[in-house]
Amino acid sequence: MREQHFSPPVIVIGAGIVGASTASFLALAGTPVRLLDASTPASGATGAADGAVSVASKRPGPMMTMARAGAALYRELAEEGLFQGLFHRRPTFLVATSDAEAEVLSDHSKALAEVGAPVRWLTRDMVADRLALLSRKTVAVLEVEDEGHAIGYSIVSRLISAAGLKVERNSPVAALEYDGRSGLVSGVRVGDAVIEASAVVVAAGGGAGKLIGLPDVSRPRRGQQLVTERAPALNAGLPGSLLSCSYLLSKKHQGAQVDARGYGVVIDPLDTGQFLIGSTREEGRTIPENDIEAVAHLAASAADMVPALGRLRILRCFAGIRTAICDGLPMVGRMPGVDNLFVAAGFEGDGICLGPLTGRIVADLVRGEEPEVDVSPFDPGRFAGRSIAA
Ligand SMILES: Cc1cc2nc3c(=O)[nH]c(=O)nc-3n(C[C@H](O)[C@H](O)[C@H](O)COP(=O)(O)OP(=O)(O)OC[C@H]3O[C@@H](n4cnc5c(N)ncnc54)[C@H](O)[C@@H]3O)c2cc1C
């Protein structure tokens, strides 16, 4: 480990799950840190997410590998106490309703097994026993263990209070400031003021690209969701979340959607006895609002998968904006040519699962320590030629 001195403090921009995790792990390691947000903690995608901590839903490759480590960290922190009561461990069931979908699942199960995820096909008897609520149209079910669920804003709140941090709200960073001689980042501009920093972490979700001079690499993708009324008996009949094959496909074909609104169904039995049902993947949509067509489609698809859900009332709907990077991978790491500038953004639909792990990794990078996971596939240097600022 390199001896580091952090005066003035490190500045983390963005108090979503990624920035809050980074700032908290820095603070818990004794590094002075300030956490700034343009609005309030978890006011971006983090506050509008479902909360699946899931390897099952990831695309094969580095995201699946990283998710395995991300889910392991949730389990570890739940046992240690930091996430106690917030992380609910349970399996995910991937559901196919046609032979073609079963084939997709078969390929996916091999990729999951390769990263060591515990998977097993449920027999007809097992489905009847454990998932009796499922529609008779079900052709195949793959169970993935070691998964779980966590509400993003609760995790943010826990991290901030555990580290004794005070979020500097309503502090939109307009630009980064650089030292003309060294080329290092020297601070951030908020309104007319410049706040000095020994290092800066840009964890600003959809606002990150502009700050690091890469405004064109990220794109917004809206997700609409709904929550049903409480139905404890029904809820108890679902031992984990259900994920349709179309959801897997909508993630796999990011940017070239299988249908225009990227419909896919996830049914999450919540602790409250309600069901959270999501979601759409709407390319280029920046306004977090719902429309009747999408909500009706999601409700009908959920009832198609679990007919008993068709009897429940919808209590509320909400929407959030995911930030996706054009090549489908987030940016995590040091900015090329600027030793004290780091970025962690572009987690699309995976940031609740990957946020705490990313925060720990970026905190290690800032402190000059070797991170526990190889993040080279997410190196922001892959866009070096496209940089227009700094
Ligand atoms: C509908 C939906 C469902 C989802 N479901 C899941 C799921 O089941 N599992 C999962 O793992 N992930 C899920 N996600 C994805 C997850 O929510 C995101 O990947 C994650 O929250 C991203 O976190 P973040 O901290 O990078 O960004 P954000 O939460 O967007 O936080 C960025 C913060 O930066 C601040 N900011 C922006 N610009 C500036 C600036 N210039 N100065 C200061 N502050 C700034 C914003 O105010 C914001 O608070 C879902 C997302 C949506 C929308």
The ligand as a Gaussian input file, in Angstrom:
#p B3LYP/6-31G(d) Opt

LIG

0 1
 C      -36.725000       1.106000     -12.904000
 C      -35.360000       0.703000     -12.431000
 C      -35.172000      -0.553000     -11.857000
 C      -33.901000      -0.943000     -11.435000
 N      -33.747000      -2.161000     -10.837000
 C      -32.517000      -2.547000     -10.419000
 C      -32.340000      -3.800000      -9.790000
 O      -33.292000      -4.548000      -9.563000
 N      -31.080000      -4.174000      -9.420000
 C      -29.993000      -3.369000      -9.649000
 O      -28.876000      -3.773000      -9.314000
 N      -30.140000      -2.155000     -10.217000
 C      -31.368000      -1.731000     -10.615000
 N      -31.525000      -0.529000     -11.226000
 C      -30.330000       0.254000     -11.552000
 C      -29.828000       1.075000     -10.382000
 O      -30.881000       1.803000      -9.814000
 C      -28.730000       2.030000     -10.883000
 O      -27.782000       1.336000     -11.665000
 C      -28.010000       2.656000      -9.695000
 O      -28.934000       3.207000      -8.799000
 C      -27.041000       3.722000     -10.182000
 O      -26.496000       4.343000      -9.048000
 P      -25.575000       5.610000      -9.195000
 O      -25.133000       5.988000      -7.832000
 O      -24.542000       5.353000     -10.247000
 O      -26.511000       6.725000      -9.858000
 P      -27.737000       7.556000      -9.260000
 O      -28.517000       6.804000      -8.279000
 O      -28.465000       8.118000     -10.433000
 O      -27.019000       8.725000      -8.453000
 C      -26.322000       9.772000      -9.080000
 C      -26.413000      10.985000      -8.166000
 O      -25.568000      11.996000      -8.709000
 C      -26.187000      13.250000      -8.538000
 N      -25.623000      14.145000      -9.550000
 C      -25.762000      14.091000     -10.900000
 N      -25.072000      15.090000     -11.487000
 C      -24.477000      15.790000     -10.481000
 C      -23.632000      16.941000     -10.447000
 N      -23.248000      17.579000     -11.566000
 N      -23.230000      17.406000      -9.232000
 C      -23.609000      16.778000      -8.085000
 N      -24.396000      15.679000      -8.074000
 C      -24.825000      15.192000      -9.255000
 C      -27.675000      12.971000      -8.721000
 O      -28.456000      13.956000      -8.070000
 C      -27.818000      11.589000      -8.095000
 O      -28.220000      11.654000      -6.738000
 C      -32.791000      -0.075000     -11.615000
 C      -32.986000       1.199000     -12.138000
 C      -34.263000       1.595000     -12.544000
 C      -34.450000       2.980000     -13.090000

